[in-house]
């Protein structure tokens, strides 16, 4: 069963979270009942001790409820997971309690009054927010990434409770006290190996904008023979995507026959996975944004120069490639479009919506509602995720409602919220303006117009082809499964339709729609490498070194 968008897209590990949860299961105390008072039903009182956090906390508290404790209940919450309830806290002092009751929004059970009677495991959790006094004049409270990839469930400094057994009686008027006392420890710094090097820098640009120390990083995978060939400079492949934690070249998953072992001299490239989590998500989407700040500037002016000065890189556009899948598919394509002179070609796979007439399957310009299609006598729900055979895995409203329980004001750390934080304008309160009402799905057309002008990649290309075309006509390549799990193939079809008819100049790149392939299809790694090498070789200027990095 899919347990989150991010994990479904990445197959990312829950190892850290599971190990920590397992440690928390050693003690399984029964709950403490506080003094009873008149109420409409049972409620939870969630607190943390001074040993976990010495001062007051502004953030969000949760209680997760499960029938099993094979995994900690918090780790079982997801779009199709166990019930989760969440409430904001403002300067909650150690020992004081925050209340979660029948008025608190939950998912998939909307209210505690709807929770059936029975025996459960309950777990408290405290998500700690940081105050950001931004350079744009707004002050906001968000969870600061701790180099875990903006995942509040495993983020160092957050506080988790030990799961406890409870008996739930909807007719009772008990208050169930839950304590969150286990502080998630820091993540150990990554250690370099012979071929994998880790870079982490404080960004002056982002630190100034956010009013807090902000960091960028990269995982650099050097080619075999790098140390043995000290005079060779290499082409570089920038791999975009969700926050990477390990080594390796990163990038693409795909289908295809196992290639024959290579013979003779092989092309060698430096592969670089970029790390740029934001206070809204595990990945900033790599562009300048009204809500996220100047991540595009920071990456281009600070992170990439740090990589290219430290390692032996051919620092020319023709030798810089881009790739990435899903989130990284969108980022890689956007970087090629927004910085057309810096990169020499993009090989984007299964990108997030490149045409917002298909934001997944919502036309934010033409549709009135993201969750439902109104047929008069009935409303049809829009699906969110499918299998290639057509079976539906989840619905649009469900993932959005789950995000709303995790955090209001686009603070869930989830997929739909980062799109709002990246693509949308800033609201009067300093948080992203909603593209649609999170509860009803009603689309805000003013926000949609903003999205179109600033981040609809097909629209940007079509509107500016006269100037962008000469720089990009031979650089744009996109690959996607035609049964993409999140319907992302449809936006690529819109982009492909434009590119195939464009003139002055004509587009000479490639789009590939793999029949029946789900998210996240791409050609096999060796094929992609071959496509990049062909691009480099074809468009390198006369006299360029095309031989020393082949050995």
Protein Blocks (a to p, Z undefined) as FASTA:
>chain_A
ZZbfklmmnopafklmmmmmmmmmmpccddddddddddfbdcddddddfklombdcdddd
dddddfbfkbcfklmgcfklccddddddehiaehiacdddfklccdfbfbfklpccdddd
dddddddddddddfkopacdddddehlopaaklgghiacdddddddddfkbccdcddddf
bdcdddddddddfklccdddddfklmmmnopacdddddddddehklmmmmbccddddded
dddfbecjehiddedddddddedjdddddddddddddfkbcbehlpacfklopmklmmmm
mmmmmmmmmpccdfbfklpccedehjlmmmmmmmmmmmmmlpgbdcdehiacfbfklghj
acfklpmbfkbccehjaccdddfbdcfkopafbdfklmmmmmmmmoghhinopaklmmmm
mmmccdfkopacdfbdfknopacfklmmmmmmmmmmklmmmmmmmmmmmmmmmmcccddd
fkbfklpmmmmmmmmmmmmmpghiadfbdcdddehiacdddddfklmmmmmmmmmmmmpc
ehiafklmgZZ
